[in-house]
Amino acid sequence: MHHPLSEPQHHAVIVGGGFAGLYAAKVLGGAPVRVTLVDKRNFHLFQPLLYQVATGGLSPGDVSAPLRATLRRYANISVLMDEVIGIDANARRVAMAGGWMEYDSLLVATGANHSYFGNDEWRVHAPGLKTLEDATDIRRRILYAFEMAEKEPDPEIRRQWLTFLIVGGGPTGVELAGALGEIANETMRHDFRLIRPEESRILLLDAGSRLLSTYAPELSEKAERSLVKLGVRTRTGVRVISIDGTGVVLQAVGGTERMPARTVLWAAGVQASPLGAILAASTAVQLDRAGRVVVQPDLTVAGYPQILVAGDLASVMQDGQPVPGVAPAAMQMGDYAARLILRRLNGQSAAAPFRYRDKGSIAVIGRASAVASILGMKIGGYPAWLGWLFIHLMYLVGFQNRLLVFIQWGFQYLTFNRGARIISPSFTPQGEAGAWPGSEKPSSGPARP
């Protein structure tokens, strides 16, 4: 078939090198289009394994792949390390720190960040887990807490250092709590002389009536039983109303209560990246409550068919339910968006609406334990964990990463050792308890223009 574009003059700009952006780029690789991928970082981050970095199981390099190396074989793709700070939809151009760039097709896939529900001051005391910086910050705080407890003479303060609160009982919260339980009960059990890490108090708090509310109730119960085995206590029906350096205040049925803890981790809410608001200002597109862009059934922006939105930034409804903000959904959207751009170049008719094919969801709860809902089957324990292991390895970008992660996991599984238990030397907390230098600035999310 004769291609209408023998010269690759159509310019497709992809903003964001996450799952959606990277999968779209791979589909457009080698096609007769000029592709520019823009990301503020020079690597693709495998977010589902961030909690492994946060708990010392993997190193940052194991869960990230340099974008240039990943896309090197496609001569039609160039990568820019820059940040998009404005969109002019009518002139078809985006503003970056280095100036304006014009596009013929634009795919915006900058993902989401954590939401503190309007209490951004909590960020200093309760980091979330969305970026590599977040993961290394959390790892520092967890390891530092054990170090502080070891040299703390006052038993009450020592107890605060050995108390870990995780806010949010979704998959991220459950995975963090499970990994923390494993560190305390197994990995660091014999590392200290004065404290007993296995006496740590790990509490998982959620405002809802049960953990993993998007899973079947019996899987929530299985998850809870597995967490209890790891020494994690769960509390549902409690809402956090304030957080400071020495603990949180909770709103429960019987009133408010203060819970002392020196380490609080946030896994509760998400909000879309600021590019959603920038896009809305330029196109008058609707945003949902979390700031996601409400797209057309083909992932385009109403009135601007050349602009597509994919991944966690897109608000897509399917059968009356929102498509979940998970990696497989982002991959499928990126793939769909790129194919839509190619269809148009070939002069083909409009594509069928985007449909997310849910192959299942898995939450891991520590060593050899997970809960999964795969193709309608509800699985728990060891088989779910094995499934999780292979699915994640399949999706890791770059063969080298897969091999490294597999070897490390095998070693960690046999020995309970977590090799990446390092507190980086450039970073020592000073001043009042819980105040971390440099943490006043949010560690992620593009700056607003």
N, C-alpha and C positions, 0 to 999 in steps of 0.2 A: 504494500500500500504506500502511495506517495505521501511523504510527510510534508505538511504545509510549511514547516519551518526547517529549512535545511541549515540555516545559521542559528546557533543558539542565542538569539537576541532577546527572547522573553526572559525577564529577570524576576526570579522568585526569591523573596527575602524571608528567611525563617528566623524568628526571634525566640531564642531559648534552645539550649542543647540538652534538654531532658529527654525523657522517653518519647514524647510526641515529636519534638523537633528532630531528634536523631533518626527516628524511624521514617519520618517524612523525607529527610535528606537522603537516606539510603535508597528510597524508592525513586527519587529524582536523580540519583547518581547515574551518570552515563546517558541520561535522556537529553534531548536537544533543548535544554534550558540552561540559563546561567543561574547558579544558586549561590546566595550569600547567607551563611549561618552566623548570626550574631549572638554572642553570649558574654556576660560579664566575667565568666570564669573560662579558663582554657581547657576545662575537662567536663566530661559527662559523669554525673554522679549516680551511682546505683543506690537510690534512696531506701529501698526495702531492707538493705543490710546496714544502714547507718547505726542502728542500735547495737550492732556487733562492734562497731568502732567505739561507740560511747561506753561500752562495757569492757573494752580491752581485748576482745576476741580477735579482731582484725585491725590492720593498720589502715590509715587513710588511703594509701596507694592501692590497697586491695579492692576498694569499692569505687574507684574512679578510673576513667580511661581518658587520656588526652584526646580532645576532639580532632585535632589536626591529624594525629596518627590514625585514628579510627576512620577518617574520611579521605585519607591520603590517596587511595587508589582511584578516586573519582576526580578526573581532571576538570570537570565543569563546576566543582564546588569549592568556594573559598570560605575560610573561617575568619571572622573578625572578633577579637576580644574587645568588646565595647559594650556600652549600655544604651539601650533605646530609651530616650527621655521624653519623646513627643511623637505624635502621629498626625499627619495632615492627610486625612482620607480623601479630600477632594483633589488635592494635587498629587496624590499617590506617592507620598514620600514619608520617610521616618527621620526623626532628629536623633543624632547621637552626640556624644561629647565631641567627636571629631567633625561634626557638620551633618548636612542632610544627605540622605541617599534615596534615590527614586526606585520604585518597584512596579512590576506589572501584576504580580500576585504577592500577597503578604500572608504569612502564617504566624499568628501570635500564640506562643506556647510557653509562657513564663511561669506557669505553675502557681503554687499557693505557699503561704507562710503560716506561722501560728497566729491565732487570734487570742488576745487576752480579754476579749469581750469589753473593750473600752478601758481596761486597766493596764495600760502599757508600762506603767511604773513597776509592775510585777516582773517584767522581763529580767531585771537585774538579779532578782532573787530566785527566779524559776525559769531556767532556759528551756526552750522547746527543742525539737529535734527535726530540723529540716535541711540544714546545711552541714558541710564538713566541719566548719568552725564550731557549730553547735555541738557536734558529736565530740570533738576534742575538748571543748569546754566542759561538757558533762562528765567525760572520762576524768578530767582533772579534778572536778569537784568530788566525784565518788572516791577516788584514790586519796585525795587530800583529807577527806573526812576520816578515813581509817588512820591516816598518819597523825592527825590532830588528836584523835581519841587515844592513841597509844601514849601520848605524852601529857594528857590532861589529868591533873590530880583530882579535880572535883568530880565526884561520881555523877552529879546531875548534869553537868555540862558534857561529860563524856557520853552520857546517854543521848543527849541531843545530837552529838556528832555521829552516833551510831543509829540515828533514826532517819530513814529515807522516806519521803512522801512523794508519791507519783499521782498527779492529778489527771484523771481521764482514763476510763476503762475500755477504750477501743483497742484495736490491734497493737498500736505503738505502745500504749501504756502497759498492756499485758506482756508484750515482748520485753520491754525494759524491766518490769518487775521480776519476770522469770529469770532474766540474765543476772539481775542484782542478787536474787536469791541464790543463784548458782555460785556467784563470786563469793558471797558471804559464807555459804555452807560448805563449799568444796575448795575453790581456787585458793582463797587466802586463809583457809582454816588454820594452817600451821605457820603462817608467815610472821605472826606477832608474838610477843612475850607477855605483854600485860593485858591486852584486850582479847576477847574471843569474838572474831568477826561473825561466827554463827549465832551470836546473841543479838545481832543487829535487828532492829525493828523496821520492816519494810511494809509500808501501808499503801494500798492502791485505792484511791478515792474516786467515786463517780457519782454524778448528780442523778443518773437514771436509776431504774429499779434493778438492773442487772448488768454485768460486764458483757462486752461484745454484743451490743444490742442489735447489730445487723445480722448476727448468726442465730441459728435455731436455739431455743431455750435450753435444750439438753446439752448443746455444745458449750453454752455459757457455764452450765453446772460442771461439766467435765473440766473446763479451763480453771474454774475456781478450785476444784479438788486438787488439780495439779499444782496450782500456785501455793495452796496451803501446805502441800508436801515440801515445797521449797522454802517454807517459812514466811511466805507472804500473807499478810492479812488484808482482806478486802472490806471496804465499807461502801455501800451504795446508798443513794438517797441523801447524800451530803453535798452541799454547795460551798465552794471556797468564796469567802467575802473579803478577805485581805491576806496579804503575804508580806512578810518582812524577813530580815536576815536570821531570825531565830525561830521562825515557825509560821503557822497559818491559823486563821480564824475560820471556823466552819459553821455553816448554818445547817442544822439538822432538825428533825421533827420536834425534838424537845427544847429547841432554842439554840443559842450560839455556844461554841466551845473553842478554847484555844488549844492547839496541838503543837508542842515544841518540837522543832526539827531544824538541823542546820543545812540539810540538803533537800531541796524541793525541785522536782522535775515536772515540766508541763507537757501534757499530751492530750489537751482537752479540745481546743477548737482550731479551725483553720479559716483563713481569709485569703481571698485571691490576691495575686501580686498587683502592685499599684498600676500596672499597664492596663488592667481592666478599666479603671477610672479614666485613664488617659484616652483609651479607645472610645469610651462613652462620651467624653467631652468633644471628640472629633466627629462622632457618627450618630450621637443621640441613641445609641443602642441601650437596651434595658440591662441593668445589673441585678442579680439576685441579692438576698440578704448578706451573703458572704462576699459580695463584690465580684462574683463570677459573671461572665458575659453570657446573656441569654441568646443562643445562636439559633439559626434556622435549622430545619431537619438535615440539611447538607453541610452543617457546621459553618455556614457563611454568616456574615453580619447583614441584617435587613437593610436593603438599599445599597449595599456595597458588596456585590457578589465576589469581587476580587480579594476581599479580606476574609480569611478563615481563622477560627480560634479552635485550639485543640488542647487536650490534657486537662489538668486540674483548673485551668483558667476558664474552661468552657462549662456552661450550665446546660446539660442535655437531659431532657426528660424522655423516658422510654417506658411504655406501659404504665404510666402514672407514677413512676418512681424515678428519682434522679440517678443517672449513671454514676457509679461510685468513683471517688478520686483515687484510683489504684493504678499501678503501673500497666497491667494488661489493657485497661481501657485507654490509657494515654497512647500506648503503642498502636492500638487499633485505630484511634482517631488520627494519629499522624500519618499512618498508612493510607487511610481513606482520603485525607485532605490532599496528599500528594497525588493520588490517583485521580482525584477530581480535577486538579490542575492539568494533568496530562490529557484527560478526556477532553477538556476544553480546547487544548492546543490542537488536538486531533479533529476538532470540529464535531465531536460526538454529542449526543443529546445529554440532558441532565442525568446525573446518577441517581440511583435509588437512595432514599434517606439513610443516614448512618444508623447502623444497629450494632450495639455492643453485644458480642457473644461472650457470655460469662462462663468461663471454663472452671470457675470455682474460686474459693477464697480460703486462705490458710493463715492461722495465727500460731506462732510457735511459743512454747512456754518453758523453754529451758531444754536440758539435755534429753534427747529422745522422747520429747513429749510435745504434741501440738494438737490443735483441733482444726478440722478441715470440712468444708462443704464442697464436694467436687461432683459436678454433673448430677446434682440432686442427692448424692449419697453423703451421709454424715459420718465422718471418720474421726477417731481420736487416737491418742497415744503414739506408739512407735511407727505404724504405717503412715500416719499423717505427717509425722516428722520427716520420714524418708522421702515422701512425696514433695514436701516443702524444700528439702535439700536439693533434689534434682531439678525442680522447677526453677529455683533461684539460680542454680548453676547454668541452666540452659539460657537464661536471659542475661547473664553477665556478659558485658560487651568485651570482646577480645579474649582469645583462647588462653593467653598467658594468665590473665586474671583468674579464669576458671580453674586452671591447674593449681595456681598458688593457693586459692581459697580452699580447694578440695584437700590439698595436702595439710594446710593449717587446721582445717576442721577435723580431719582424721586424727591428727596429733592431739588436738585439744580434747577430742572425744575420748581418746584412750587415757589421757593423763590429767584431764581437768585443768591443764595449764592454759593461761591466757597470756600469750607472749607480749602483747602490746600494752602492758601495765606501766605506762611511763607518764610521769608528770613533767611536762616540758619545763626546762629550767628557766625560760624567760618569764615565767608567770608565777609570782607568789602573791597571794592575797595579803593585803595590809589593812590597817585601820579597823573599823568596827566589823564584828562578825557578819559574814554573809555579804559584805560589800566587796565586789571584785573589780579591781582596776580595769578600765577599758570596757567593762560590761555595761556602762551606762548607754553606750552607743549600741543600737540594735545590730546584731551580727549578720542580718540578712535582709533581703528585700531591697529592690532598687530605690535610690533616693527619688523623692518626688521632684518634678522640674520646678 
